[in-house]
């Protein structure tokens, strides 16, 4: 296991970045509420927004936000969504460690673009972080640096094989499948730009322009609402997945199974999270539960459409060679029908149970 990458420097860089992403992803997925309240089982007066600290709760990491901070207790649902997308990106590192770095530029460059975007967002929004906890900023910069290092060290192992920036138009032959990938690209671009550039407006904190519907004065009236910085970080996590689809459209699907697999897992985790958040939403957490539920329904519809498009598109692209050269633990997998019939549905079923358990506890 993890023998696909031969060079120790590249292996260490990939392993470190994967470990940090996994720690943050699982912390956000499993312990988002406790993270936002700095490790305490705090309660809030919904009318005034004033928090009261309680006993300690379970969390891998905590926010470090003071009880009277504007960030305290905010954005647990958004953090869970961030964790879902992070988990997919962490899995890409494990895929490279298992299967080798040859030709994986198509996987690594989009992720690096997302990490750079997140680093910029964190640097520009560092004042929104708790004064006593800049660890998320440090972790982001560190992961970006070591990921860049991994790419550099993998050049000796052929990571740039097939690299091209030439634009020849859409390279998917089937028009229906082309449409299935164009839809996620359009949605991804809209969400990324909306979240990155109009985070204040989308969080309901400022009366600024936004592509998507937003609740007026949502930030001030809802103590659990996400912060603009959380919205922006979520937007940066859309970037890699959008670029995966762009890459397949631009360079063709042949041999792009790593992009297909990571997209199906990451977007699948994201869609499942939105569904479970809606189904197990606690109206008592919101002053305007009907408005919040309406927004959650919108998110479920959009993310489910993207998940279906990517999954069905992957299956249709088997005829165009998306699984060409696919390996399992570095060895030729043949057709590997177990991915779609066992591995993928099995992992998604496990994560579904995890998401449900987290929301019910």
N, C-alpha and C positions, 0 to 999 in steps of 0.2 A: 504494500500500500504506500502511496505517495512516492513511488519510484519513477514516475514519468519524467520528472525534472532531474537531470543528472548533476548540474552544478550546485554546490552547496550554497553559495551566496544568493542565487535566485531562489532556491528552496527556502532559505531562511527569510528572505524578504516576503515571499508569498505566504509563508506560514504565519509570520507576524501580522501581516495585514489581514489575513483570514481570521486569526484569533481575535484581534481587536474588533473586527466587524461582527464576529459571532457573539462576543461578549455584549456589545451594545445592542445587537439585534435581539438576543434572548432576554436581555434586561428590559427592553422596551415591550417585547411581546408578552412576557410573563409578569413583569412588575411595574408597568407604566404608572399606575396610580401611586404606588409607594415612591417611585422615583420623583414624581412631580411635587410631592409633599415632603421631600427631604428625609425620607425614611421614617416618617411618623404617620400614624393612622389619624390624620387630621380631619376635622369637620368644618363646614362653612355655613355661615348664615346667608341664605340665598338672597335675602332682601338687601343686605348691606355689602355682601362680598367679603366680610371679615372672617378670617380663619382662626380656628382654635386647635392647637397641637394636641395630639393624643399619644398613646403608647407607640413604641417602635413597631415597624412592620418589616416584612422581608423584601430585600432588594439587593441586587448585585452592586449597583451603583446608585447614588442619590444625586439630586440636582444641586444641592448646596444653597438653594434659595431660602432667604429669610422668611419668617412667617408673614411679615408685612410687605414682602416683595410683590411687585406686579406679576411676577412669573409663578408665584407659589400656587401649586394645585392645578395648573393649566395644561391642557392639551394631551391628556392621557390617550384619547382615541387617536389623535394624530401621531403620537409616538408609536402606537401599535402598528399603524400603517407604515411608518418609517422603518420599524423593525422588520416587517414583512419584506419590504424591498431590499433592505440590507442583507437579510438572510439569503435571498437569491444571489446577490453579488458575492457574498462569502462563499456560496456553493461554487461559483465560477473559479475561485482560487483553488478549491479542493479538486475541481475537475482538471485544471491545468497540472496540479501536482500529481494527479493520478495518470493522466493521459499524455503529458508532455507539452512543451511550449511551441512545437512546430506549427506555424501557420495561425497561432492564436492571437495575432494582431487584431483580428476582427472582433475578438472578445475583449482584449485588454485596452485598446485605444478608446472605445466608448466608455468603459468604466473609468479610465484615467480622466477623460473629459468630465465625467460626473463628479469625480473626486476634486478636480481643480475647481469646478463650479461651486461645490460645497465649501471648499477652503475659502474662496472669495466671499461667499455669503457669510461664513463664520467670522472672517476678519472684519468685514464691514458691519456686521451686527454684533460684534463682541461686547458692546455696551449693554446689550440686552441679556447677556449671560450674567448669572449671579456673581457678585464681586469675589466671593471666596471659592469659586469653582470654575476655572477656565479649562478644566480637563477635556471637555468636548472639543474645544478649539485645538488644544495640543494634540489630542488623539487624531483629529481630522488631518492636521498638517503632517503628523508623523506617518499616518497610513498613506497619504498622498505621496510622500517622499519615498517610502520603502516600496510602494507599488511602482513608482517610476524606476527605482533601482532594480526591481525584479524584471521589468521590461528590458532594461539595459543589459542585464546579465543573461537574459534569455536570447539575445541576438546571436550568441554562439550556438544556440540550439534551434535556430531557424524560425524564431517567432515572427520574422518579417516575410516569410515565404508567402508569395502571392499578394503582398501589399501593393495596393494601387489606389490612387486618388482620382484616376481618370473617370470622367462621367460619360457613359455611353447610353444613357436613358435607362428605362426599366428593363431589367434582365430576367424577370419571371415571365415565362411564356404564357401560362394560363391566365386569362383575364379575370376570372372569378377569384383566383388566388391572389392576383395583384390587388384587387379591391380589398381582400381580407387583410392585406398588410398596409395598404394606404390608409385605411380607417384608423388603426392604432397610431400611425405616424401623425395624422392630423390631430387626433385627440391628445397625443403626447406633447406635440408642439404647443397646442393651446394651453394645456395644463402647466407645462414648464414655464412658458412666458408669463402666464397669469400669476403663478405662485412666486416666481422669482422677481418680477418687476412690480407687481401690484399686491405684495404680501400684506401690507397694512390695510388696504381696502378689502381684500378677501377675508382677512381675519376680523373685519368689522371694527377695526380700531380707528381708521381714518376714512374720510369721505373722498376716496380717490377712485380713479377708473379701474375697472376690472372686467375681464372677458365673461366671467361667470356670475350668476345671481348670488347676492350676498345679503345677509340680514343686517339692517341698519342698526348701528350702535350695539351690535352683537357682543363685542369685546367687553364693553362696560357693564352690560346687563347679565352676562353669563360668567360666573366665577370659574367654570371649568373650560371655557373656550380656549382654543389654541392661540399661541402668540404669533406675531408676524414672522419671527425668526424660525419658528417651527414650520410654518407654512412654506417659507423659502427653502429650508433644508429638504422638505418633502419634494419641492419642485426640482431641486438638484438631483434627487434620486430617480426622477422620471427620465432624466437625460440619457443614461446608458441604455435603458430599455427602448427608448425612441430611436436611438442610433443603431441598435441591433436590427430593427425593422428596416431602417434606411439602408443599412449595409446590404441586407439580403435583396432589397429592391434594386440597389445600385450595381452590385457585383454578381448577382445571381445566387441561387440557393445551393449549388453543388458544394458539398463538404461543409456546409454551415450548420451542422447538427449541434455544435456547442451553443451557438446563438439561440437555436430553437429550444434546446433543453433549458437553458438558464432563463429565457423569456417565459417559458411555460411555468416554471417553478416560481420565479419572482412575481410575475403578474398573477399567477394562480393564488399564491399566498396573499397578495394584496386584495384580490377580489374576495377570497374567503373571509378575510378580516373585515371588509366593509359589510359583507352579508351578516356575519355574526354580531358585529356592533349594532346593526339595525335590529336584528331579531332579539337581542338581549339588552337593548337600550333601556336605561332606567330613567323614566320620566322625571323622577324626583331630583335628578342631577341638573335639570334645566328649568329656567323660569318660563320659557316659551317652548315646551316640548313638541307641540304640533309643528312649529317652524323648523325645529331641529330634525325631527323625523322626516319632514319633507326633503330637507337637504341630504339626509342619509339615504333616502330612496333614490334621489338623483345620483348619488355616488355609486350605489349598488348597480343601477342600470348601466351607467357608463363603464364602470370597471368590468362588469360581467360581459358586456359587448366586446371589450378589448380582449379579455381572456378567451372568449369563444373564437374570436377572429384569429388570434395567434395559434390556438390549439388546432383548430380546423385547418388553418393555413399550413401548419407543419405537416399534418397528415396528408394533405393534398400535394405537398412538395416532395414527398417520397418518390414520386414518379419522375421528378426533375433532379434527383440525386442529392437531396439534402443530407441523407445518411451515408453518402459515399465517404469511405475512409473512417467510419465511426469505430472507435475502440472502446474496450472495457478493461480497465486496469492496464492500459497500454497495449492490449492485444486485439487483433482483428476480431470484431464482434459478429461478422456476417450480417444477417438481417436484423438480429437482436429484437425480435418481436416482443420480448418481455418488457421493454421500456414502456410501451403504450398500454400493455395489458396487465402488467404487474408492478413494475417499479414506480412509474409515475402515479397511477391511482393509489398505490399503497402509501407512498409518502404523503400525498395530498389528504388521504383519509386520516393518517396519524396527525397531521397538522390541524385538520378540522376538529378532531377530538381535543387537541391542545387549546385551540382558540375558544372552543365552547367551555372547556373547564376553567380557563382564565376568566371568562366573563361571568360564570356562575358562582365562582368563589367570592 
